[in-house]
C-alpha cells in the first residue's frame, strides 16, 4: 500500500491512468461522480436539483472523448459549466477540472483552429466571474463565490496557456531535430562524395603501379636471354595477374565515377607538384590577384600519392580563397625536409567570420562542391599526413599541412 501511495503522490499513477486506453473513460466517470455529489450537496431538492445534475453530467462526461473528439467535448463541457455555475452560485470543481483537461488537450495537440477554439472557450467562465450574472434564484455572488469563479477562470487560462507553450516547445524541438538531420545528411553526402573522389584518384595511383608490374614482367620474359620455361611461365602469370587486377580495379572505378565524362577525365595522369605553377597561373587569371609560390628545402620528386594530395590541397585552398576572400593575395609555401613536405597557404583577406570552431568550419568549400576543409583533412589523413587551419596572426586565413616525404621509386621515375 505504501508503494502504491508513493506512485500516486509522485504523479506516476496519474500518468499511467492518462496513458491507458480506458483512462479518459475512467476520468470522466470519476469527475461525473464528484460533480454529482457536489451538486446534490449544494442544489437541494426539486427541479433545481434535476437541472443541476443534468448540467453536471454535461460538464464532466465529455471527458470520455478526450482523445477521440476533444473539440466537441470541450464545447459541450463549456456550454454546461457556465450555466451550472450560475445555477449553483459558484463553479463546480469537477466541471472546471474537466474543462481544463479538454482545453489543455486542444491547445497542445489540436490544429490551429482547435487551438484558437481553446482560447475562446476560456471566455464564458471568465465572463461569468467578471460579470456576476447572479444565481438562478436572483441573488448575487458572495465574496467566496466570486473568488471561486475567478480561480476557475485563472485555472482554465493556465491550462490553455500551458498546452500552447508545450505545443510551441515540441514544435521547435521537432524543427531543430529536422534541421540537424538535414545538416547531417548534407555533410555525410559531401563526405561520401569527397571520399569517392579520393578513392578514385588513389585508385589511379595504384593502377599505375600495377601497370608497371605487368609491363616489367612482360619485358623481363621477352628480353631475358636463356630464361627457363618455368621462369617464363611464372613471369607470364605475374603479368596476367596484374592485368586482371587492373581490370577489376577499373571496373570498381567505373562504379565510383559520377558519370562517363568523369571516367574519361580521371584516366589522365594525376596532377602533381610539377603542375603547380600552371595551377597558380590559372588562379591569378581567375581571381586577378597576386598568388606567390615560395619553395624551400631540397626539392625532389615525391611519391605520386603525396604529390597528388599536395596539389589537391593547394587547389582547394586557392578556390576557397577566391570564393571567400576575393581579390586577396595568396602565398603558397612548400618546404621540403628529410621526412616531410610542409604546405603553408595564407591569404591576406578579412579572415573567417565568427564560428564555434575555427578548425572545422571556416572557409568552407564552394557551394555544391562537397569539399572544403573536411575534404582536405581526409586527403591528408589518407596518406598519413595532417592538416590544420584557422585565422592567421595579423588577419587573413592560414592553412598548414604536413605530408610524409615519400620519394618516388625508380619505376615511378621511369614512368614519369
Secondary structure, DSSP 4 states (H G I P E B T S, - for coil): -HHHHHHHHTTHHHHHHHHSTTHHHHHHHHHHHHHHHHHHHHH-SSHHHHHHHHHHHHHHGGGGGTTT-HHHHHHHHHHHHHHHHHHHTS--HHHHHHHHHHHHHHHHHS-HHHHHHHHHTTHHHHHHHHH----TTS----HHHHHHHHHHHHHHHHHHHHHHHHHHHHHHHHHHHHHHHHHHHHHHHHHHHHHHHHHHHHHHHHHHHHHHHHHHHHHHHHH-TT--HHHHHHHHHHHHHHHHHHHHHHHHHHHH-SSHHHHHHHTSPPP-GGGHHHHHHHHHHHH-S-EEEEEEE----B-HHHHHHHHHHHHHHHHHHHHHSTT--EEEEEEE-SSEEEEEEEE-SS-----S-HHHHSSPPPTTT--SHHHHHHHHHHTT-EEEEEEPTTSSEEEEEEEE-PBPPHHHHHH-
